[in-house]
Amino acid sequence: MVIGHDEALEWYRRNCRRSGELFGMIPDFAYGDRPIPLRNPICFYDGHIPAFGINTLWKRALGQPALNADYESLFERGIDPEAPPDAAGPQWPTRKEIGEYRRSADAALTRLFAEGPLEDDDNPLLRRGQAVYTVLEHEVMHQETLHYMWRRLPFDRKIRPAGAAAPVPGPDRAPKRETVRIPAGAATLGARPDEVAFGWDNEFPVQSVRVPAFEIDVHNVTNSDFLEFVEAGGYSRDDLWDPEAWGWLRSESVAHPPFWIRGSKGWEWLGMFERIPLPPAWPVWVTHAEASAYARWKGRRLPSEAEYHRGAYGSPSGAERDFPWGSEPAGPTRGNFDFQSFEPLPVGSFPEGASGWGIHDLIGNGWEWTSTVFAGFPGFQPMASYPQYSADFFDGKHYVMKGASPVTGRELVRRSLRNWFRPNYPHVYASFRCVGPAS
């Protein structure tokens, strides 16, 4: 058996506790807010997470009857729409009604995870426990979405959890900019099904890519690094931006990173619960368009997905690692991930997580933009439990991200995992580093 009842139930309960804490940060008067126009209102996600579990595992995989067919249709699709939803939208149920549905779904799924069929080689949705993992990882992914939605709420429309410490900006200056040369070698992208307990469809099949030698930043680009770009007029130079990015810049009047705010005494960081003076040693979180423009300004570029893999998982010995640091499981000393912090930390804070080449923070502190357009690997096949998960985004308009952010669950920290977003999406916790030709 790929996943047992005890493991599945513990993971499911961990998810429920975390989701409960997140929705507990939202007072009733903000429950219908839509902090990000291209996403549905908060109440939708409180219904979507349990409805996805029922639709995917309870109904489609096991053939069980609906608990509430209307809700399971209303809350079915949770992907960013192409355009802002109709401001009026559907008539959403009340918080009490959604809570009642969530409790009924929880009872059904708890019984299933505790004693129901989790794996069946004759059922494509349950082969190797696929639908079980799909439901469990889906909730972890949405917990990250909720974090960056909550950040866009005014401070008086969310409740700070007890024990949530104020962010510590860290040192007054970032580490000296350093690069490391990575020799030519192979990078393994994707995974073989027998190598991982579970992977989303875009993680398969495995492929080996020959990567020429290149030079890469040891640390992510920091706020202080990016401030130089801002002060040099980088947002007013059309030669640094591709035409689509330049059009977005002009139409949206973008003039600084999405997590920066102009304060009375200078730049500030938009934290989850407060604004603080801009921490110079934190990684800058920006869109792909902004990262690309900065790299051009430096006479460099963003790494490809294969170059990221070569720098993160390759090693001077020639062997490839499971994680940048080796084969030990992802833990709190390896990087800023698994909901350790609402905010990033100074770059280089986790030396135990450095790669074999001495590159820091490849996992955690912010996803890493690559120059690779999101697409399936040769031989891609949609997954039975969620066939539209990846294929809907093979449109040439999304870029691959690797690594993890502070609010990426440890269950998602694996070499083959791929994330993706549009180049001008300003809400995701995404960092970057630059590469150039090998010297």
N, C-alpha and C positions, 0 to 999 in steps of 0.2 A: 504494500500500500504506500502511495506517495505521501499522503498526509493522513494522520490518524485522528480519531475523534478528540482526544485530549488536546492535541496541538491546535486543531481547528477551532475548538470551543474556546480555548484560552485566547487565541488570536482574535476571534470574533468579539469576545467580551472586552478585550483591550481596545478594539476599535470603538465599541459602543461607549466605553467610558470616555475616550478622548472626544468623540463626537458630542457626547452629552456636555462635556466641559466647554466645548466650542460654542454650541448653541446656548449654553448657560451664560455666555458673555453678552448675549443679545437681549435687551429688555423688550417687553411686549410692544412698546410704542415704536420700536425699530424693526420688528419682525418682518414687515412688508417692504422694507427699504430695498432699493436696488443700487448698491454703492458703485457698481461697475455697469455702465450702460449695455455692454455686449454680453452680459450675463443676466440670468433670471433673478428675481428677487430672492432674498434670504429664505423666505418660507418655502420656496420651491425645493431647495436642497435638503431641507429637513424631511420632506416627503420623498425626494428622489432617491436618497441612499437606501432606505428600506424597500422602496418599490423596485429598485434595480435588483436587490437580492431576491425578492419574490419572483419577479419576472424571469430572471436568468436561471436561478437554481430550483426554486420551488415549482414553477410552472413549466418552463421550457425543458429543463433537464429531467425533472421527475414526473412531469405530467399531472401535477396536482391542480386543483381548481383555484380560481382567483380568490383572494381574500376580499378585495374591493376593486372590481374591474375598472370602475371610473377613475379611481386614484392611480391605478397601475397604468392607465393610459395617460392621464394628466401629467404624471411625474416621470414618464418613461425616458425622455431624451434630455440629457444634461450637458450637451456640447455647446460651445459658443456659437450663436447664430451668425450668419453672414452680416446681418444688419441689426441694429437695436430692436428688441422685441417691441411690439405695440405697447405704447405707454399704458393703455388701459389693461391689456392682457386679459387672461381668463379671470373668472371670479375665483380667487384662491380660497381654499378652505381656511377656517380659523386655526389658530395655534392649538387650541384644544382638540379640534377634529383631526389635525395632522398628528398630534401626539397620540390619540387613540389608535390611529392606523399604525403608527410606528410601534406601539406596544403589541399590537396583534401580530405584526410582522416579526417582531423580536421573539415572541413566543414560538412561532412556527419555525423560525430559523434556529433558535436555540435547541429545540428538539431535534432538528435535523443534524446540526453539528455534533450533538451529543450522542446520537444513536442511529441516525439515518444512513442511507447509502451515500458514500462520498466518492466512490470510484467504481467504474464499470467499463471494461474494455469494449463491450458491445454497444455502448452508448457514446457517440462522438463527443457529447457535451461533458461526459463524466470520465472519459478516457484520461488516465493519469491525474484524475481529480481536477480537470481543467476548470469546470464551472465553479468549484469551491474556491480555488485560488483567484479566479476572476472576480468573484464577489468580495473576497477579503482584500485584495489589492486595490480594487476600485474604491473602497471606502477610504483607504489610506491616501490614495491620490486626491480624493475630494477634500480630505482634511487639509491638504496643502492649499487647494483652491480657496477654501474658506478662510484660511489665514490671510491670503492677500486680498480677499474681498473685505474682511473685517478692517484691514489697515486703511482702506479708503473711506471708512465710516468716520464722521466727526467724533472726536474723543468723548463727547457727552452722549453718544448713542451706542456705547458699548461699555461693558462692566469689566474692570481690571480684575483678574483672578487674584485671590488671596495668595500672597507669596511670590507674585510676579515682580521681580526686582527691577529697578530702573536700569537702563542700559549703561554700560561703562564704556566711554569712548575709546579708551586705550591711549597709547603713546601719542605725543604731539607730532610725530613724523613717521612716515612709512619707511619700510626697509629700503635700502639702496636697490635700484633696479639692477637685476642680474639676469643673465640668460645662460642656458646650457645647450650644448650641441648634442643632438641625438643622431647617432650614425644610421645609415640605411639599414633596413631590416623589415621583417614581416610583422604585420599587425593582424590579429584575429578579431574579426567583427562577427557579432551574432553568437549563436550557441548551437550545440547539438542537443536534441531533446533529452538524451540520456545524461547530459552534463548538469542540467539544472532541474529542480523540482517543477518549475513552472517558468514560462516566458510568454509575453504577449506576441502576437503573430509577427510583428515587425522585427522581432529578435531572431527569426529563423529564415532560411537555413544559415549555417555557419559559412563564412568565407574568409580566405586569407588574402591580404592585400600587401603588395610590396611597396614600402614607403621610402622614398629617397631621403637622404640626410637633410636635416633642418635644424634650426635654432629656435628655442622656445623660452618664454619668460619663466623664471623660477616662481614668481608670485603673480597673482591676479593683479590687474590694473586697479589701483586704489583711487579713493576719492581725491587725494592730493594730486595724483598723476592726472586724473581727468580734469581737475580744476585748471591745470595749465592749458588744456585744450579749450576749455570754456573761455578763459581769459585771453587766449590768443585769437578769439573770434571764430572758432571752429564751426559754430552753428550758423555763421553767415557766409561761409565759403561753399558755393555750389560745386566746386571741383572735388570736394571731399565726399560727396553724397551721390549715390546713383539717382537717376531721374525719379523713380518712384519714391525713394526716401526723401528727396528734396521736396517733392510735391506734398508729402505728408507733413514735413517740417513746416512748410509755409501755410498749409491749410489749417493746421492745429496750433500754430504759433509756438512751436516747441523751441525752447532756448536753453534748456538745461536737463539733466537726468530726472526721471520721473519720481525719484525718492528725495530730491532736493527741494528746498523751499527758500525763497529769499526772505531773510529775517531782518530786523532793524539793525542788527550788529553783524550781518554777514550771512553766509550760507548756513542753513540748518538741515538736519536729517529728519524726515518724516517717520518717526517711530510708530509702533503700534499704539502706544498710549500717551506719548508726549513728543514734542519737538526738542531736539538737542543740537548744540553746535556741531557742525559737520565733522565727523570723526575722520581724520586724514588717513589713518592706516586701515580703515575698513575697505573691503572691495567695493568698487562702484557697481551698482545695479542699474543696468541700462537695457535698451532694446538692441536687437541685432543691428538695426540701422545705425544707431549711435556707436556701437562697438566697431562696426566696419569703418565708419568715418574717422574715428580716433586712430585705428590701425593705419589707414591711408595717410593720415597726418604724420604718423611716425615712419612712413615709408615701409610699412610692414603689412600684415594681413592676419585674418583669423585662421586658426588651424582647421584642417579638414577633420572629419570624424576619424579617419584612419590615423592622422597625426596625433590627435588626442589619445587614441588607444596606444599608439607606439610610446608616447611620453608617459602615459599613466600606468600601463601594464607591462611594457617591455622592461628589460633590465640589461645591464652591461654583460651579464653572463650569456645572454641570448635567449634565456627562458622567459616565458610570459607568466605573469602572476595572476592570481584570482582577484586581488585587490592591489592598489598601488603599493601598499606596505608589505604585501606578502600573502599568506594563505589564512591568517587568523581572521576570525569573523569580525564584522564591523562593530566597533565599540566606541564608547564616549571619548577615548583618548586619541582616536584616529581622525576625527574631524567634527565640524559643527553641523550635525544632522540629527535625525530622529527626535525632533522637537525639543532639542536641548535649550534653545534660545529663541525668543521672538525676533532677535536682531542678529546681524553678522558680528563677527569678532575680528580683531586685527589679523591681517594676513600673516601666515607663518605661526599661528598660535598652536598648531598641532604637529610638531616635528615628528611624532611617531606615525603620522599618516603620510609622510613624504614618499614619493616613488623611488624606484631604484636609481633614478638619475638625479634625485635630490629636488624634485619639483613638489611644491607644497600645495595643499588645499585642492587637490584634484577631485576629491569627494567631500562635499559639504561647503558651507559658507556662501553658496550661490551656484546655481547651474552654470555650465560653461557653454557659451555659444560656439558653434562651429560654422564653417562656410559651406557645409554639406546640405543640399536640399533634401528634405525628408522624402523618402521613397522606399519601396520594398526592396529587399535584397533579391538577387536573381533566384527564381524558384519560390518566391513568396506565395503563401496560401492563406486566405483569411481563416481565422479561428472559428470553431463551431460555436463557442459560447458567446461570442461577441463579434460577428463577422464584419461589422462596419467600424470597428474600433480604429483601425489604421487606414484602410483603403479610402475612406472618405476624405483623407487629408493628403493623398498622393496627387496634389494639384499643382506642384511647383511653386507654391506660395508659402511654404513652411520650412523652417530650418531646424536641423537636429541640434539638440542640447544634450550634454552628457554631465555626469557627476551627481550632484544633489545640492539642495539648499538646507538652511537650518531646520526647515519644517518638512523635510522629506523623510518618511518612515524608513527605519533600518531594513524593513522587508524589501524595499525597492533598491537597496544598494547592492547591485550585482553588475558585473562587467558588461553584460549584453544589453542592459536596459537602455532604451532610447526615449528621450522626451522631445517635443517639438512645439514651436509656436511661430506665428507670423512675425515678420521682421520689425513691425512697428507696434507690437503689443506691449504696453508700458507697465503692466502690473506684475508680471512674473519676477521672481527673485533670481535674476540671471546676471552673472558676472562674465568676465572674459580675460583672456591673455593673448598676446600677439606672438606670431612666428615670423621667421624670415629665412633667407638662404643660409646654409651652413657655411661658416667661415673656415 
